[in-house]
Amino acid sequence: MVKNKANTPKSAFQQYGFSETISFLADEIRELYLADKIPWVIGYSGGKDSTVIVQMIWNAIFDLPLEERTKDIHVISTDTLVENPVVALWVSQSLEKMKKASAKQQMPIIPHRLTPKVTDTFWVNLIGKGYPAPRNKFRWCTERLKISPSHNFICDMVRNNGEAILVLGTRKAESSARAHNMLQHEKRAIRDRLTPNLSLINSLVYTPIESWSNDDVWTYLMRMSNPWGNRNKDLLTMYRGATADGECPLVVDSNTPSCGKSRFGCWVCTLVEEDKSMAAMIQNDEEKEWMLPLLEFRNEFEFRSPKARKLERSRRDYRRRAGHISYYTDVAGNFQLVPGPYKQDTRAYWLRRLLQTQNLLQELGPKAIKHLELITITELQEIRRIWVVERHEIEDLVVTIYEEEMDKPYPCQSIEDNLVFNRESLSTLKEACGQDELHYELVRNLLDIERKYSTMNSRHGLFKDIEAEIKKCFYENADDALERAKKKNIAKNAGDLISEDGLQEKPELLFQISELPSNKKNKKYVASK
């Protein structure tokens, strides 16, 4: 098969040479910078492309007289709090060096480390709320961890200045999807080198290296010194270590692989089957073997193989958080439950394993990792609040697990005062309920609801909350829930049952079963009375 030469990436330096091309881009950057008062925002990930962008703009603006360096250039880096630790350390050190170098060189460059809101972090959603590990059909992480922090920052810039110019390191050579996206931007160009951002109003996009190849990027980094004091060869080493064969070869023809095709991301990412970059780091460098516990923990979230899928199903509740169930018909026409959030014991297990992994990293890792936190106290406290306040899990397991694994007192005060039972009393209650976990959950939650309302001036809403909890624990088990849902669906299709809450789903859609049949009594609730 003959390759299409038109699609083969060519060097951006081919026509005019390296020095003249870089000089032309520097002139273009200065011209755009001086053209207006619109602030610039550079997206910086610590990777090769964004490093080129920051370095190129830094060098171009440095050549301007001091009196012309008046417009702020914000360098933003989004830390998801679950980044590859090696990359996260590199980025944090780079931002600190930028800050010092910018002040020393009197540059208008302002670095920012952005993080998601505590309610949006990975562990708060997975361990706190029980969201399953992200997958293509439920990709709940990207918007919360990556997009929202940067969008909020840019929106603030637009709100305060009217417009903002985003400088990005995206390149047409990176992927066909990105190339297509950039071509769409080009079609909507409103001035020579700026294109409108389709997702952010009043923001323009500048992509100075859009035509560069991977090799062009590395050529620039190896030939140009870093203005904030980083060694670009260290970045090359990091990329080389994250490539399976550990090589960055001299490119001699179009069939030779280029260095730097490895991509760094969140170490917990399950949108890919395996974390190849982390695995390669561990394989290629004995000094990176301390990361092995991270890789092993990440692999526990696997859900693709039949064995892993079966294990994951056992770890997830058959009910949604609010208590209703969802199901679908498979290709054979059989009803199947859509699993809900992780169960309480699974969420407790994930938290324990996370703290154990953190301890191992601090013990095995280099000096720079000795104080690494895989989860912050702020996140732990939010998880604790969700468990105790929202889910009535008054065992307060966050404190128990933390103190057992960290071997020190939990540093925060109680999330709720006047809890009905201590841990010993709850253990007695659980023993009395035997193997009936739903019975224990129902009684525990009803007691906590009553306790909460007993301290209020108004008890309005008490019966509504009690009713909701009884409905949540109504079913005997998953089989019982599915059987009742099937019967209700059959009756509904026959026109014999109208849902009490007025739902009007079509039979072929997913059914949300949230109301109980009016002629049924909850024997668990009766027994508990």
C-alpha positions in Angstrom: 0.0 0.0 0.0 1.5 3.4 -1.1 1.3 6.2 1.4 -0.5 9.4 0.4 2.4 11.8 0.3 0.0 14.8 0.8 -0.8 13.4 4.3 2.8 12.8 5.3 3.8 15.5 7.8 6.5 17.8 6.4 8.9 20.0 8.4 7.7 23.5 9.0 11.3 24.6 8.5 11.7 23.0 5.1 10.9 26.1 3.0 12.8 28.9 4.9 15.1 27.1 7.3 15.0 26.9 11.1 16.3 30.4 12.0 14.3 32.4 9.5 11.1 30.5 10.4 11.5 31.1 14.1 12.3 34.8 13.4 9.2 35.1 11.3 7.1 33.6 14.1 8.7 35.9 16.7 7.8 39.0 14.6 4.2 37.6 14.2 3.9 37.1 18.0 5.1 40.6 18.8 2.8 42.1 16.2 -0.2 40.3 17.6 0.8 41.2 21.2 1.0 44.9 20.4 -2.1 45.0 18.3 -4.6 45.4 21.2 -5.1 45.3 24.9 -6.7 41.8 25.0 -5.0 39.6 27.5 -3.4 36.3 26.4 -4.0 33.0 28.1 -1.6 30.1 27.3 -2.5 26.5 28.0 0.5 24.8 29.6 0.5 21.1 30.4 4.3 20.6 30.9 4.4 18.6 27.7 6.5 19.3 24.6 4.0 21.3 22.6 2.9 23.7 25.3 6.6 24.1 26.4 7.4 25.3 22.8 4.5 27.7 22.9 5.5 29.3 26.2 9.1 29.4 25.3 8.6 30.9 21.9 6.3 33.6 23.3 8.6 34.3 26.2 11.6 34.8 23.9 9.6 37.0 21.4 8.2 39.3 24.1 11.5 39.5 25.9 12.9 41.3 22.8 10.4 44.1 23.3 11.4 47.3 25.2 10.2 47.2 28.8 7.7 50.0 28.2 5.9 47.8 25.6 5.6 44.7 27.8 2.3 46.0 29.3 -0.2 43.3 28.4 -0.6 40.3 30.8 0.1 36.8 29.5 -1.4 34.2 31.8 0.0 30.7 31.7 -2.6 28.3 33.0 -2.0 24.7 34.0 -4.9 22.5 35.1 -3.9 20.0 37.8 -6.6 17.3 38.0 -5.1 16.1 41.3 -4.7 12.7 39.8 -1.9 13.5 37.3 1.0 11.2 36.8 3.2 12.2 39.8 6.3 12.6 37.7 4.5 15.0 35.3 2.7 16.8 38.2 6.1 17.4 39.9 7.6 18.6 36.6 4.7 21.0 36.0 4.7 22.4 39.6 8.4 23.0 39.5 8.2 24.6 36.1 5.4 27.0 37.2 7.5 28.0 40.2 10.5 28.7 38.0 8.4 30.7 35.6 7.1 32.9 38.4 10.7 33.7 39.6 12.1 34.1 36.2 9.3 36.3 35.1 9.8 38.7 38.0 13.6 38.7 37.5 13.3 39.4 33.8 10.5 41.9 34.2 8.2 39.8 32.0 4.4 40.2 31.9 4.0 36.4 32.3 1.8 35.2 35.2 1.7 31.4 35.9 -1.5 29.8 37.4 -2.1 26.3 38.8 -5.8 25.6 38.4 -7.6 22.7 40.2 -11.2 21.4 40.1 -13.6 22.4 42.8 -13.6 19.9 45.7 -17.1 18.7 44.7 -15.7 17.9 41.2 -12.5 16.0 42.1 -12.0 12.4 41.0 -12.0 10.8 44.5 -15.0 12.8 45.8 -17.1 11.5 42.9 -15.7 8.0 42.8 -15.3 7.2 46.5 -17.7 9.8 47.9 -20.7 9.5 45.5 -19.8 6.0 44.2 -19.5 7.0 40.5 -18.1 3.9 38.6 -14.6 4.3 37.0 -15.0 6.4 33.9 -15.7 4.8 30.6 -16.7 6.0 27.1 -20.4 5.8 27.8 -20.1 7.5 31.2 -17.1 9.9 30.8 -17.9 12.0 33.9 -14.3 13.0 34.6 -13.2 15.2 31.7 -15.6 18.1 32.1 -15.2 18.2 35.9 -11.4 17.8 36.2 -10.0 19.4 33.0 -12.5 21.6 31.2 -14.3 23.4 34.0 -11.2 24.9 35.8 -9.8 26.4 32.6 -13.1 27.5 31.2 -13.9 29.3 34.5 -10.6 31.1 34.4 -11.0 32.1 30.8 -14.6 33.3 31.4 -13.3 35.4 34.2 -10.8 37.0 31.8 -13.5 37.7 29.3 -15.8 39.1 32.0 -13.1 41.5 33.2 -11.6 42.4 29.8 -14.3 41.9 27.2 -12.2 39.4 25.3 -9.4 36.9 25.7 -6.9 35.3 23.3 -6.0 31.7 23.9 -2.6 30.5 22.7 -2.6 26.8 22.3 0.0 24.2 21.2 -2.4 22.2 19.1 -1.0 20.9 15.8 -2.6 19.4 12.7 0.0 16.6 12.8 -1.2 15.3 16.2 -4.3 13.5 15.0 -6.9 13.5 12.3 -9.6 14.6 14.8 -7.6 17.6 16.0 -6.7 18.5 12.4 -10.4 18.5 11.4 -11.2 20.7 14.4 -8.5 23.2 13.5 -9.7 23.3 9.9 -13.2 24.2 11.2 -11.6 27.0 13.2 -9.8 28.2 10.1 -13.0 28.5 8.1 -14.3 30.9 10.7 -11.2 33.1 10.8 -11.9 36.7 11.6 -8.4 38.1 11.4 -5.2 36.7 9.8 -3.9 34.4 12.6 -6.8 34.3 15.1 -9.8 32.1 15.0 -13.0 32.2 17.1 -13.3 29.6 19.9 -16.5 27.7 19.2 -17.1 26.8 22.9 -16.1 30.1 24.6 -17.8 33.3 23.7 -15.6 36.3 23.0 -12.4 34.3 23.0 -10.0 33.9 20.1 -7.5 31.1 19.4 -3.9 31.5 18.3 -2.0 28.3 17.2 1.4 29.4 16.1 2.8 25.8 15.6 -0.2 24.3 14.0 1.8 23.1 11.0 4.7 21.7 13.0 5.5 18.0 13.1 6.7 16.1 16.2 10.3 16.4 14.9 9.9 20.1 14.5 8.9 20.4 18.1 11.9 18.4 19.3 14.2 20.3 17.0 13.1 23.6 18.5 13.4 22.4 22.1 16.9 20.9 21.6 18.2 24.0 19.8 16.7 26.8 21.9 17.5 27.3 25.6 14.6 27.4 28.1 14.1 31.0 29.4 12.8 30.1 32.8 15.6 27.7 33.7 14.3 24.2 32.8 16.5 21.8 30.9 14.6 20.7 27.8 16.8 17.6 27.6 15.1 16.5 30.9 11.7 16.8 29.1 13.1 14.7 26.3 14.2 12.1 28.9 10.8 12.0 30.4 9.2 11.4 27.0 11.8 8.8 26.2 11.0 7.0 29.4 7.3 7.0 28.6 7.8 5.3 25.3 7.7 1.5 25.2 10.9 1.0 23.4 12.7 3.7 25.3 14.0 5.3 22.2 13.9 8.7 20.4 15.5 7.8 17.1 17.0 10.1 14.6 14.3 10.4 11.9 15.7 9.5 8.5 12.5 8.7 6.6 8.7 8.7 6.9 8.7 5.2 8.3 10.9 6.0 11.2 8.9 6.6 14.4 9.3 10.0 16.0 10.0 10.6 19.7 7.3 12.1 21.8 4.3 10.2 20.7 3.7 9.1 24.3 0.9 11.0 26.1 0.7 11.7 29.7 -2.6 11.9 31.6 -4.3 11.0 34.8 -2.8 7.9 36.4 -6.3 6.6 37.3 -7.6 6.9 33.7 -9.7 4.0 32.6 -10.8 5.5 29.3 -7.8 3.5 27.9 -7.3 -0.2 28.5 -3.8 0.3 30.0 -1.6 3.2 31.0 1.2 2.7 28.5 3.2 5.7 29.5 3.4 4.8 33.2 4.1 1.2 32.4 6.9 2.3 30.1 8.3 4.6 32.7 8.5 1.8 35.2 10.0 -0.6 32.6 12.6 1.8 31.3 13.9 3.3 34.6 14.6 1.4 37.8 14.3 4.7 39.7 10.6 4.9 38.6 9.7 1.5 40.1 8.2 3.3 43.1 5.3 4.0 40.7 4.3 0.3 40.5 1.8 0.6 43.4 0.0 3.3 41.4 -0.2 1.1 38.3 -1.4 -1.9 40.3 -4.1 0.2 42.1 -5.2 1.7 38.8 -5.6 -1.7 37.2 -8.1 -2.7 40.0 -10.6 -0.5 38.3 -10.5 -2.6 35.1 -14.0 -3.5 33.8 -13.5 -4.7 30.3 -12.8 -8.5 30.5 -15.6 -10.8 31.4 -14.0 -11.6 34.8 -13.4 -7.9 35.6 -17.0 -7.0 34.5 -18.4 -9.7 36.8 -16.3 -8.4 39.7 -17.3 -4.8 39.0 -21.0 -5.7 38.9 -20.7 -7.3 42.4 -19.2 -4.1 43.7 -22.0 -1.9 42.5 -25.5 -1.4 43.9 -28.4 -2.5 41.7 -30.2 0.8 42.7 -29.4 4.3 41.8 -28.4 6.8 44.5 -32.0 7.9 44.9 -33.2 4.3 45.2 -34.9 3.7 41.8 -33.6 1.1 39.3 -32.9 1.2 35.6 -32.9 -1.7 33.2 -32.7 -2.5 29.5 -33.4 -5.5 27.2 -30.3 -7.2 25.8 -30.0 -8.6 22.2 -31.7 -11.8 23.4 -34.7 -9.9 24.7 -33.8 -10.5 28.4 -34.2 -7.8 31.0 -30.8 -6.7 32.5 -30.3 -4.3 35.4 -28.1 -1.2 34.8 -25.8 -1.2 37.8 -25.7 1.9 40.0 -23.0 3.4 42.2 -20.4 1.5 44.1 -21.7 -0.1 47.4 -20.6 1.2 50.8 -18.1 -1.6 51.4 -16.6 -1.0 47.9 -16.2 2.7 48.5 -14.6 2.0 51.8 -12.2 -0.5 50.1 -11.2 2.1 47.5 -10.4 4.7 50.2 -8.4 2.2 52.2 -6.4 1.1 49.1 -5.8 4.7 48.1 -4.3 5.5 51.5 -2.2 2.3 51.4 -0.9 3.3 48.0 -0.1 6.8 49.2 1.9 5.3 52.1 3.8 3.0 49.7 4.7 5.9 47.4 6.0 8.0 50.3 8.0 5.1 51.5 9.5 3.9 48.2 9.7 7.1 46.2 12.4 9.7 45.9 12.8 12.7 48.3 10.5 14.9 46.2 7.7 12.3 46.6 8.0 11.9 50.4 5.1 14.3 51.0 3.0 13.4 48.0 -0.8 13.3 48.7 -2.9 11.2 46.4 -6.0 12.6 48.2 -6.2 15.8 50.2 -7.8 16.4 53.6 -10.3 18.7 51.9 -11.4 15.8 49.7 -11.5 13.4 52.6 -13.8 15.8 54.5 -16.1 16.2 51.6 -16.3 12.4 51.1 -17.0 12.1 54.9 -19.8 14.7 54.5 -21.4 12.8 51.6 -21.3 9.5 53.5 -22.6 10.8 56.8 -24.9 13.6 55.9 -26.3 12.6 52.4 -26.1 8.8 52.6 -26.7 8.5 56.4 -23.7 6.2 56.7 -23.2 7.2 60.3 -20.5 4.6 60.9 -18.2 7.5 59.9 -15.8 5.2 58.1 -13.6 7.9 56.7 -12.2 8.5 60.2 -11.8 4.8 61.0 -10.0 4.0 57.7 -7.8 7.1 57.9 -6.6 6.4 61.5 -6.0 2.7 60.8 -4.0 3.3 57.6 -2.2 6.6 58.5 -1.6 5.6 62.1 -2.5 9.1 63.4 -5.6 10.9 64.5 -7.9 12.2 61.9 -7.2 16.0 61.7 -10.7 17.4 61.3 -13.6 17.7 63.7 -16.9 15.7 63.6 -19.0 16.3 60.5 -22.2 15.8 62.5 -22.9 16.4 66.2 -25.3 14.3 68.4 -25.1 11.1 66.3 -27.5 8.5 67.7 -25.1 5.5 67.9 -21.4 5.0 68.4 -19.5 2.4 66.4 -20.2 -0.3 69.0 -23.9 0.3 68.9 -24.0 0.2 65.1 -22.1 -3.1 65.2 -24.7 -4.5 67.5 -27.5 -3.3 65.2 -25.7 -4.9 62.2 -25.3 -8.1 64.1 -29.0 -8.1 65.0 -30.0 -7.7 61.3 -27.8 -10.7 60.3 -27.2 -11.1 56.6 -30.0 -8.7 55.7 -28.0 -5.7 54.6 -31.0 -3.8 53.3 -32.7 -4.2 56.7 -29.7 -2.8 58.5 -29.4 0.1 56.0 -33.1 0.9 56.4 -33.1 1.0 60.2 -29.8 2.9 60.3 -31.0 5.5 57.9 -34.4 6.0 59.5 -32.8 6.5 62.9 -30.4 9.1 61.4 -33.3 10.9 59.7 -35.2 11.1 62.9 -32.1 12.3 64.8 -31.6 15.1 62.2 -35.2 16.3 62.5 -35.2 16.1 66.3 -32.8 19.0 66.4 -34.8 21.2 64.1 -37.4 23.8 65.0 -39.7 22.5 62.2 -40.1 18.9 61.3 -41.6 19.7 57.9 -40.3 17.1 55.4 -39.8 14.3 57.9 -42.4 12.0 56.5 -41.3 12.7 53.0 -37.7 11.7 53.8 -38.9 8.6 55.7 -41.1 7.6 52.8 -38.2 8.0 50.3 -35.9 5.9 52.5 -38.5 3.1 52.7 -38.9 3.1 49.0 -35.2 3.0 48.6 -34.9 -0.2 50.7 -38.1 -1.8 49.5 -36.7 -4.6 47.4 -35.5 -7.9 48.8 -32.5 -8.0 46.4 -31.5 -7.3 42.8 -33.6 -10.2 41.5 -36.7 -9.0 43.3 -36.2 -5.5 42.0 -35.8 -6.7 38.4 -38.9 -9.0 38.7 -41.1 -6.2 40.0 -39.8 -3.9 37.3 -40.7 -6.5 34.6 -44.2 -6.9 36.0 -44.7 -3.2 36.1 -43.5 -2.8 32.6 -45.8 -5.6 31.3 -48.8 -4.0 33.1 -47.8 -0.6 31.8 -47.6 -1.8 28.2 -51.0 -3.4 28.7 -52.5 -0.2 29.9 -53.4 -1.6 33.3 -51.1 0.6 35.4 -50.5 4.3 35.4 -47.4 5.4 37.3 -48.2 7.3 40.4 -45.6 10.0 39.6 -47.0 10.6 36.1 -44.1 9.2 34.1 -44.6 9.0 30.4 -41.7 6.9 29.2 -42.0 5.0 25.9 -41.7 1.2 26.4 -38.5 1.0 24.3 -36.7 3.5 26.5 -34.8 2.9 29.8 -37.3 2.6 32.7 -36.9 4.5 35.9 -38.8 2.6 38.6 -39.1 5.0 41.5 -42.7 4.5 42.9 -43.9 1.5 44.8 -47.2 -0.3 44.0 -49.8 1.3 46.3 -51.1 -2.1 47.5 -47.8 -3.2 48.8 -46.5 -3.0 52.4 -42.9 -2.9 53.2 -42.3 -5.9 55.5 -38.9 -4.7 56.5 -40.3 -1.4 57.7 -43.2 -3.2 59.5 -40.7 -5.6 61.1 -38.5 -2.7 62.2 -41.4 -1.0 63.9 
